Amino acid sequence: MEKFFNLKKYGTNVRTEIIAGLTTFFTMAYIIFVNPNILQLAGTPDNPFNPQAIFVATIISAVVGTLVMGLFANVPYALAPGMGLNAFFTFTVCGTMGFRWQEALAMVFICGVVNIVITVTGLRKIIIRSLPSVLQKAIGGGIGLFIAYIGIKDSGLLKFTSDPGTYLFLGKTPADATVVANSSAVPAIVNFSNPAVQLALFGIVLILILMVLKVRAAILIGITSVTALCFIEIACGVNPGVFGFHAKNAHEFFSSANISLSGIGNSIAAVKYTAFKMDFAGLFANGSKFLLAVTAMIAFILTDIFDALGTFIGTGRRSGIFDAEDEKLMLEGKGVKSRLDKALFADLSATIVGAFFGTSNTTTYVESSAGIAAGGRTGLTSVVTSIMFLICLVFAPVIGIIPTVATAPALVVVGILMMSSIGEIDWKDFSVAAVAFLTIALMPFAYSITTGISFGFISYVIIAIIKKETKKIHPVIYLFTVLFILNFILLAVRNL
């Protein structure tokens, strides 16, 4: 194991990698339950999108992608169907644009193939090489703020108020629908009376204390401690619904955690309802919807490219996962040889696998940074995470009782760790500060890494044109800036 993963070279050991793998898994395990809940809404009564099949497809894509990341690239990143991408798949592609979910899966597959071509031909290397210093530093800080915002939101520390008539429901009834509000929604801090919020605050404080004391397993200890306290409170009579569980009482909650070994066969069998259901013929059968299909695929492709790229740049350089030697090999070498090259390739393999089995785009999870903060430096971390995902086919009820309030504090602390890169930005130069701020701020504000990067690209080019410094801009920056703008225009025109 030492020889295969080069543990000593990267300053780690088996124990640390296992802890890191578990930490990463627990911070992102929610996706195996959330993804089916979102994607099933892409179906219709006469064309259902089976949630149990999506559950299995989610696990398969996560296991395959994360294993490839660990064994092929030897880096501590985990993959799963992306949040935001699944919502775009459901509410925009299948909802607003009117594509069937089988046609949307065909789009996902095509995007995976296109991105592999982009990687193999070296275009991704050119993108990385062309990124100006301010964007590289801002991306890391923006992801840190984005992660911290996810943690604060998932901790239940925020509430949002919307004016009457400024929101709509996407679903069958308001009780089970997704609510879409406009900018009248105003965030505010809650009053801390909720037991779940109290536990989240305790988790944040506990992890901060352990981090200050330099305890290597600080994040995992925080997650398990809050989970244990959650169980104790439920056993003492607190309604499980307070912590986000559907059980009506303590007895029902603990009964739901029974492990069903016989259930694995039925779960795997369910995937037949979504596996290999991509409809390429139907996707391009209607000429009037061709431009819509292109619009959706551009959005998928750009998000796939820059979500992963942003995550690797934002976390890999600071932690030393991608060192100077690796970056030099990536930029100057040919083929897929460096860790970063291999990581980018692994990121794409899972999208294609996911499309085959029935889920939206699979991407590298920014929550991997929790495992990296716990000391993960090699692919062994990813292997541990993938094993945990595989176990979910049998132990899904047990995994499902890890509350969000237990994992959210970890994300807040990880966000703190990632903010250091903004200290290297020249904030006194307004031209630099404007680009950096828009990149950093739009990630949490728009709840999208790619949106932050797109505003960074666009503002960088606009400022360079105004200052007559266009010669220093790489042609690739122009290309993607145009694509980002085109994507925004097409989406706006479609929704007129």
NUZAZA-162391 format. One record per residue (C-alpha): residue in three letters; x, y, z. Coordinates in steps of 0.05 Angstrom, whole numbers, padded with zeros to 5 digits, always signed. Layout:
// NUZAZA-162391
AlaXYZ...
This chain:
// NUZAZA-162391
Met+00000+00000+00000Glu+00057+00047+00016Lys+00090+00032-00051Phe+00026+00038-00092Phe+00002+00104-00062Asn+00071+00134-00044Leu+00046+00152+00025Lys+00114+00173+00053Lys+00128+00217-00007Tyr+00065+00257+00007Gly+00076+00259+00082Thr+00017+00215+00103Asn+00001+00146+00130Val-00054+00093+00126Arg-00090+00116+00189Thr-00092+00189+00166Glu-00117+00169+00097Ile-00172+00126+00126Ile-00195+00183+00171Ala-00193+00231+00112Gly-00233+00183+00068Leu-00287+00175+00121Thr-00289+00250+00132Thr-00299+00263+00058Phe-00353+00211+00054Phe-00393+00236+00113Thr-00392+00308+00087Met-00421+00287+00019Ala-00463+00225+00035Tyr-00525+00268+00031Ile-00522+00265-00045Ile-00545+00192-00049Phe-00611+00214-00019Val-00618+00284-00047Asn-00601+00267-00119Pro-00659+00217-00129Asn-00707+00267-00096Ile-00689+00320-00146Leu-00681+00279-00209Gln-00746+00241-00201Leu-00781+00307-00213Ala-00754+00305-00284Gly-00802+00248-00299Thr-00877+00251-00315Pro-00934+00203-00298Asp-00929+00171-00367Asn-00853+00173-00367Pro-00829+00164-00294Phe-00757+00172-00273Asn-00750+00117-00221Pro-00720+00144-00156Gln-00694+00076-00132Ala-00658+00067-00198Ile-00629+00137-00192Phe-00606+00119-00121Val-00566+00060-00149Ala-00540+00101-00209Thr-00517+00155-00161Ile-00477+00104-00120Ile-00448+00070-00182Ser-00424+00135-00213Ala-00394+00157-00146Val-00359+00090-00135Val-00330+00085-00205Gly-00309+00158-00210Thr-00278+00160-00141Leu-00241+00094-00151Val-00212+00119-00217Met-00192+00183-00181Gly-00157+00143-00126Leu-00125+00086-00165Phe-00109+00122-00230Ala-00095+00194-00208Asn-00074+00178-00136Val-00106+00241-00108Pro-00156+00249-00050Tyr-00217+00273-00087Ala-00286+00242-00089Leu-00339+00247-00143Ala-00415+00242-00146Pro-00472+00273-00186Gly-00465+00348-00177Met-00513+00391-00138Gly-00536+00447-00183Leu-00524+00404-00244Asn-00580+00358-00222Ala-00626+00418-00211Phe-00607+00445-00280Phe-00621+00376-00310Thr-00690+00373-00276Phe-00718+00443-00275Thr-00685+00474-00336Val-00671+00419-00386Cys-00731+00375-00371Gly-00775+00429-00342Thr-00767+00496-00378Met-00737+00468-00442Gly-00784+00408-00446Phe-00736+00351-00459Arg-00751+00281-00435Trp-00704+00254-00382Gln-00678+00202-00432Glu-00658+00258-00479Ala-00626+00296-00422Leu-00584+00234-00405Ala-00561+00234-00478Met-00538+00306-00468Val-00499+00286-00406Phe-00464+00230-00444Ile-00447+00276-00502Cys-00418+00327-00454Gly-00375+00274-00421Val-00347+00253-00489Val-00334+00325-00510Asn-00297+00339-00445Ile-00254+00277-00454Val-00235+00303-00523Ile-00219+00370-00492Thr-00174+00336-00441Val-00139+00287-00488Thr-00125+00342-00540Gly-00092+00384-00486Leu-00143+00441-00486Arg-00151+00436-00411Lys-00076+00445-00403Ile-00080+00508-00445Ile-00137+00533-00401Ile-00097+00523-00338Arg-00035+00554-00368Ser-00075+00614-00392Leu-00109+00630-00326Pro-00082+00697-00299Ser-00054+00697-00228Val-00112+00737-00199Leu-00163+00685-00223Gln-00122+00627-00196Lys-00119+00659-00127Ala-00191+00684-00127Ile-00218+00615-00147Gly-00187+00584-00085Gly-00214+00638-00039Gly-00282+00636-00073Ile-00289+00562-00064Gly-00271+00570+00010Leu-00326+00622+00019Phe-00374+00578-00021Ile-00359+00518+00023Ala-00367+00559+00087Tyr-00434+00586+00062Ile-00459+00515+00048Gly-00439+00497+00119Ile-00473+00557+00150Lys-00536+00545+00109Asp-00538+00470+00124Ser-00527+00485+00198Gly-00594+00519+00198Leu-00564+00585+00219Leu-00601+00624+00165Lys-00673+00637+00148Phe-00699+00670+00085Thr-00760+00715+00080Ser-00795+00728+00013Asp-00850+00779-00002Pro-00918+00750-00023Gly-00924+00740-00097Thr-00849+00739-00109Tyr-00840+00663-00111Leu-00867+00602-00147Phe-00872+00528-00134Leu-00840+00475-00178Gly-00875+00410-00160Lys-00943+00377-00155Thr-00965+00412-00092Pro-00934+00468-00048Ala-00921+00416+00006Asp-00871+00376-00036Ala-00849+00429-00085Thr-00785+00467-00095Val-00795+00540-00080Val-00763+00591-00128Ala-00761+00662-00100Asn-00734+00725-00131Ser-00684+00774-00101Ser-00735+00797-00050Ala-00714+00738-00008Val-00674+00767+00050Pro-00629+00724+00095Ala-00626+00733+00170Ile-00597+00695+00229Val-00643+00648+00267Asn-00657+00654+00342Phe-00618+00591+00362Ser-00679+00559+00396Asn-00677+00499+00350Pro-00639+00439+00380Ala-00609+00423+00311Val-00580+00493+00306Gln-00552+00487+00376Leu-00517+00422+00358Ala-00489+00454+00295Leu-00460+00511+00335Phe-00430+00461+00384Gly-00399+00424+00325Ile-00368+00487+00297Val-00338+00506+00365Leu-00313+00435+00378Ile-00278+00429+00311Leu-00247+00499+00318Ile-00219+00480+00387Leu-00192+00414+00361Met-00161+00448+00300Val-00127+00500+00345Leu-00099+00442+00387Lys-00075+00410+00321Val-00115+00345+00330Arg-00109+00309+00262Ala-00178+00276+00266Ala-00212+00341+00288Ile-00264+00343+00232Leu-00284+00269+00238Ile-00288+00276+00314Gly-00334+00335+00305Ile-00380+00298+00257Thr-00385+00236+00301Ser-00394+00276+00365Val-00452+00317+00338Thr-00484+00254+00308Ala-00480+00219+00376Leu-00511+00278+00411Cys-00566+00279+00359Phe-00582+00206+00374Ile-00583+00220+00449Glu-00631+00278+00440Ile-00678+00235+00397Ala-00674+00179+00449Cys-00694+00230+00502Gly-00756+00249+00464Val-00737+00304+00415Asn-00776+00298+00350Pro-00731+00269+00296Gly-00762+00318+00247Val-00723+00374+00282Phe-00660+00344+00254Gly-00688+00334+00184Phe-00711+00262+00191His-00778+00237+00166Ala-00792+00192+00226Lys-00850+00213+00271Asn-00819+00188+00336Ala-00756+00158+00366His-00781+00086+00357Glu-00795+00096+00283Phe-00728+00132+00275Phe-00685+00076+00304Ser-00727+00022+00270Ser-00713+00055+00203Ala-00639+00042+00213Asn-00648-00034+00208Ile-00600-00063+00157Ser-00632-00103+00101Leu-00581-00149+00070Ser-00634-00177+00024Gly-00650-00107-00001Ile-00586-00102-00042Gly-00612-00148-00096Asn-00676-00109-00105Ser-00638-00043-00105Ile-00590-00064-00160Ala-00647-00095-00200Ala-00683-00027-00200Val-00628+00005-00242Lys-00657-00030-00303Tyr-00709+00026-00306Thr-00656+00079-00322Ala-00594+00041-00347Phe-00576+00052-00420Lys-00639+00094-00432Met-00604+00152-00467Asp-00646+00175-00526Phe-00599+00205-00578Ala-00649+00199-00635Gly-00703+00236-00596Leu-00655+00290-00575Phe-00643+00314-00646Ala-00709+00292-00678Asn-00741+00360-00668Gly-00702+00412-00708Ser-00736+00469-00672Lys-00705+00447-00607Phe-00635+00438-00634Leu-00612+00507-00609Leu-00641+00491-00540Ala-00603+00426-00538Val-00538+00462-00556Thr-00552+00514-00502Ala-00561+00461-00449Met-00499+00423-00470Ile-00456+00486-00469Ala-00479+00498-00398Phe-00464+00426-00379Ile-00395+00427-00412Leu-00373+00493-00381Thr-00396+00472-00312Asp-00361+00405-00318Ile-00296+00438-00339Phe-00293+00494-00289Asp-00324+00462-00228Ala-00270+00408-00229Leu-00215+00455-00251Gly-00234+00506-00198Thr-00235+00453-00143Phe-00167+00425-00163Ile-00134+00493-00168Gly-00167+00519-00105Thr-00149+00459-00060Gly-00092+00423-00094Arg-00040+00478-00096Arg-00049+00502-00025Ser-00045+00431+00004Gly+00013+00409-00040Ile-00027+00353-00073Phe-00008+00384-00140Asp+00063+00408-00128Ala+00109+00448-00174Glu+00138+00385-00204Asp+00070+00358-00220Glu+00046+00424-00251Lys+00109+00427-00294Leu+00097+00356-00318Met+00025+00373-00333Leu+00040+00437-00371Glu+00102+00413-00409Gly+00091+00338-00416Lys+00051+00302-00469Gly-00008+00257-00457Val-00040+00242-00389Lys+00019+00234-00342Ser+00015+00283-00285Arg-00031+00275-00224Leu-00071+00335-00247Asp-00079+00307-00318Lys-00103+00241-00289Ala-00149+00275-00240Leu-00182+00315-00296Phe-00190+00251-00337Ala-00220+00213-00277Asp-00270+00270-00267Leu-00298+00257-00336Ser-00302+00181-00333Ala-00355+00185-00279Thr-00400+00230-00320Ile-00403+00179-00376Val-00415+00122-00327Gly-00469+00162-00293Ala-00504+00176-00359Phe-00503+00101-00376Phe-00537+00082-00311Gly-00584+00141-00305Thr-00560+00204-00269Ser-00539+00275-00285Asn-00468+00300-00292Thr-00419+00272-00242Thr-00365+00319-00218Thr-00309+00326-00167Tyr-00340+00347-00101Val-00314+00409-00067Glu-00330+00373-00001Ser-00267+00332-00015Ser-00231+00390+00017Ala-00257+00366+00084Gly-00217+00302+00076Ile-00157+00341+00052Ala-00162+00385+00114Ala-00163+00320+00154Gly-00096+00301+00123Gly-00115+00263+00060Arg-00060+00269+00007Thr-00064+00207-00036Gly-00113+00162-00074Leu-00121+00118-00012Thr-00168+00171+00015Ser-00211+00165-00048Val-00210+00089-00044Val-00237+00091+00027Thr-00292+00141+00006Ser-00312+00097-00053Ile-00316+00035-00009Met-00363+00074+00037Phe-00407+00092-00022Leu-00409+00019-00044Ile-00430-00002+00026Cys-00489+00046+00019Leu-00523-00005-00027Val-00534-00047+00035Phe-00528+00001+00093Ala-00565+00060+00064Pro-00612+00067+00125Val-00551+00073+00171Ile-00516+00124+00128Gly-00581+00162+00123Ile-00582+00176+00197Ile-00519+00220+00195Pro-00553+00288+00202Thr-00534+00348+00161Val-00522+00388+00224Ala-00464+00340+00239Thr-00428+00350+00173Ala-00444+00424+00162Pro-00395+00449+00217Ala-00339+00413+00181Leu-00353+00453+00118Val-00350+00519+00156Val-00281+00502+00183Val-00256+00478+00115Gly-00279+00544+00086Ile-00236+00580+00137Leu-00175+00539+00116Met-00185+00554+00043Met-00190+00630+00049Ser-00115+00641+00056Ser-00104+00649-00019Ile-00140+00716-00021Gly-00085+00745+00022Glu-00039+00741-00039Ile-00085+00785-00081Asp-00065+00858-00091Trp-00129+00890-00064Lys-00099+00960-00071Asp-00102+00954-00147Phe-00176+00964-00163Ser-00170+00929-00230Val-00145+00866-00195Ala-00192+00874-00136Ala-00254+00879-00180Val-00239+00814-00217Ala-00221+00779-00152Phe-00283+00804-00115Leu-00332+00784-00170Thr-00300+00715-00175Ile-00302+00704-00100Ala-00369+00735-00084Leu-00410+00705-00141Met-00393+00633-00121Pro-00433+00634-00055Phe-00482+00688-00078Ala-00502+00647-00140Tyr-00488+00580-00106Ser-00444+00560-00164Ile-00369+00554-00174Thr-00376+00561-00249Thr-00417+00625-00243Gly-00363+00657-00201Ile-00310+00636-00251Ser-00351+00662-00309Phe-00359+00731-00278Gly-00285+00731-00264Phe-00269+00716-00337Ile-00317+00768-00364Ser-00295+00823-00316Tyr-00222+00807-00329Val-00231+00815-00405Ile-00273+00878-00399Ile-00222+00912-00353Ala-00164+00891-00399Ile-00200+00921-00459Ile-00213+00986-00422Lys-00140+00990-00400Lys-00117+00972-00471Glu-00079+00911-00445Thr-00111+00860-00491Lys-00045+00832-00514Lys-00033+00799-00447Ile-00099+00759-00452His-00092+00688-00478Pro-00139+00671-00537Val-00169+00615-00494Ile-00192+00667-00443Tyr-00228+00703-00499Leu-00259+00638-00524Phe-00288+00619-00457Thr-00310+00689-00442Val-00351+00689-00506Leu-00380+00621-00488Phe-00398+00645-00418Ile-00433+00706-00446Leu-00467+00665-00500Asn-00492+00616-00448Phe-00522+00673-00406Ile-00555+00703-00468Leu-00585+00637-00492Leu-00614+00621-00424Ala-00643+00692-00419Val-00674+00689-00488Arg-00704+00621-00473Asn-00738+00648-00410Leu-00768+00710-00443
